Structures are given as C-alpha cells and as structure tokens.
Amino acid sequence: MRAADAASAGAGVEVVSVSPGRASARLVVRERHVNGHAVAHGGYLFLLADTAFAYACNSFGVPTLAAGADITFMRSARLGDELVAEAQLRASSGRSGIYDVTVRCGETVVAEFRGRSRSVPERYTSDR
C-alpha cells in the first residue's frame, strides 16, 4: 500500500507506525502546505489524518476503503510545525469500522477526524 500511495508521499506525509487498528503519520508544514492566511491548508490536515486512518483500517490485511469522514479544526498549524496524526479503531461490526484520528503539534490538538471504513472484496480494489 505504501509503494502505491502517491498522494500521501507527494504531499510529504510520512507513515510512522502501523499496528492492528492503529497507525500514525507525520507532516512538517512547508511553504507548499500554507494557504493565503499563512496557515496550513485544511486539505493537507485532512490528507494527513486520512492517511493515518487509511493505514489503521487496512492494518488487518483486508482491503478497506473510506465510507466517509469528517474533521474539526481546533487550531491553526503554521510553517515549520511538525504535525503527527494518530489513528485508532473505536468500533467495528462486520465489514464496517469507526476510527478516530487526532492531529497534534507537540501536545496541542490541531484537529480531530472521524473516519468510517468499509472492507471490500479484493476484486473491487485490485482491478481498477
């Protein structure tokens, strides 16, 4: 999955750790991540959180996709900030899961993300 993840790699997101139901990823805010207000663009914060979510929900070896997600921005991140997103499985039933991701800069919470996952048969992910 990492080798084919051009979106995260291209944005500068680094996957730090993956274990069953958990994952973490990091991003250092660079000039390309900053918007017209001189803060990190929310799309990059979402991408960082979504990357941690994706690796956490695929950590069980079953192809899994996002069924939906939302994010709440708590504070701005600025140029040079090192952001870490930590994802954790909260609940699962059958093919569905709920994951929470916290994005931090140091000890400060920057954003909270909730992702809903759905495992899918291999044929839906491998032939496209």
C-alpha positions as CSV (number, residue, x, y, z in Angstrom):
1,M,0.0,0.0,0.0
2,R,2.8,2.4,0.8
3,A,4.5,1.9,-2.5
4,A,1.3,2.8,-4.4
5,D,0.3,5.8,-2.1
6,A,1.4,8.6,-4.4
7,A,-1.0,11.1,-2.9
8,S,0.4,11.0,0.6
9,A,4.0,10.6,-0.5
10,G,3.7,13.5,-2.9
11,A,2.3,15.8,-0.2
12,G,5.2,14.9,2.1
13,V,3.3,12.7,4.5
14,E,5.4,10.0,6.2
15,V,3.8,6.9,7.7
16,V,5.5,6.5,11.1
17,S,3.9,3.3,12.5
18,V,1.2,0.7,11.8
19,S,-0.2,-1.9,14.2
20,P,-3.6,-3.7,14.3
21,G,-6.3,-1.0,14.4
22,R,-3.7,1.8,14.8
23,A,-1.4,4.0,12.7
24,S,0.4,7.3,12.9
25,A,1.7,9.6,10.2
26,R,3.6,12.9,10.3
27,L,3.9,16.0,8.1
28,V,6.2,19.0,8.5
29,V,4.3,22.1,7.3
30,R,6.2,23.5,4.3
31,E,5.5,26.5,2.1
32,R,3.5,24.4,-0.3
33,H,1.1,23.4,2.5
34,V,0.4,27.0,3.6
35,N,-2.7,28.9,2.4
36,G,-3.3,32.7,1.8
37,H,-3.7,33.2,5.6
38,A,-0.2,31.9,6.3
39,V,-1.5,28.8,8.0
40,A,-1.6,25.1,6.9
41,H,-4.4,24.5,4.4
42,G,-7.2,22.4,5.8
43,G,-7.0,20.0,2.9
44,Y,-3.5,19.0,3.9
45,L,-4.6,18.5,7.5
46,F,-7.4,16.2,6.2
47,L,-4.9,14.3,4.0
48,L,-2.6,13.7,7.0
49,A,-5.4,12.5,9.1
50,D,-6.9,10.4,6.3
51,T,-3.5,8.8,5.7
52,A,-3.3,7.6,9.3
53,F,-6.9,6.4,9.1
54,A,-6.2,4.5,5.8
55,Y,-3.3,2.6,7.3
56,A,-5.1,1.9,10.5
57,C,-8.1,0.4,8.8
58,N,-6.0,-1.6,6.4
59,S,-3.8,-2.9,9.2
60,F,-5.7,-6.2,9.4
61,G,-4.8,-7.3,5.9
62,V,-8.3,-6.9,4.4
63,P,-8.8,-4.3,1.7
64,T,-10.7,-1.4,3.3
65,L,-11.8,1.9,1.9
66,A,-13.3,5.1,3.5
67,A,-17.1,5.2,3.6
68,G,-17.0,8.7,4.9
69,A,-15.1,11.1,7.2
70,D,-15.3,14.5,8.8
71,I,-12.8,16.8,10.5
72,T,-12.9,19.5,13.1
73,F,-10.1,22.1,13.1
74,M,-9.2,23.1,16.6
75,R,-6.3,25.5,15.9
76,S,-4.1,26.6,13.0
77,A,-0.8,25.0,12.1
78,R,2.0,27.2,10.8
79,L,5.0,27.0,8.6
80,G,7.6,24.7,10.2
81,D,5.2,22.9,12.5
82,E,5.6,19.1,12.8
83,L,2.2,17.5,12.8
84,V,1.5,14.0,13.9
85,A,-1.8,12.2,13.3
86,E,-2.6,9.1,15.4
87,A,-5.5,6.9,14.3
88,Q,-7.2,4.3,16.4
89,L,-10.1,1.9,15.9
90,R,-13.0,2.8,18.1
91,A,-15.7,0.3,17.0
92,S,-16.2,-2.4,14.3
93,S,-19.1,-4.6,13.2
94,G,-18.9,-6.9,10.2
95,R,-17.3,-5.0,7.3
96,S,-17.7,-1.5,8.9
97,G,-15.4,0.4,11.3
98,I,-15.2,3.7,13.0
99,Y,-11.8,5.3,13.6
100,D,-10.8,8.4,15.4
101,V,-7.7,10.4,14.5
102,T,-6.1,13.2,16.5
103,V,-3.7,15.6,14.8
104,R,-1.3,17.2,17.1
105,C,1.6,19.7,17.0
106,G,3.5,18.7,20.1
107,E,0.9,18.3,22.8
108,T,-1.5,20.7,21.2
109,V,-4.5,19.3,19.4
110,V,-4.8,20.8,15.9
111,A,-7.7,18.7,14.6
112,E,-10.0,15.8,15.3
113,F,-11.0,13.5,12.5
114,R,-13.6,10.6,12.5
115,G,-13.4,8.1,9.6
116,R,-15.9,5.4,8.7
117,S,-14.5,2.4,6.9
118,R,-15.9,-0.4,4.9
119,S,-13.9,-3.6,4.0
120,V,-14.4,-4.6,0.4
121,P,-13.8,-7.8,-1.6
122,E,-10.4,-7.9,-3.2
123,R,-11.9,-7.8,-6.7
124,Y,-13.2,-4.3,-6.1
125,T,-9.7,-2.9,-5.3
126,S,-7.3,-4.9,-7.5
127,D,-8.9,-4.5,-11.0
128,R,-9.1,-0.7,-11.0
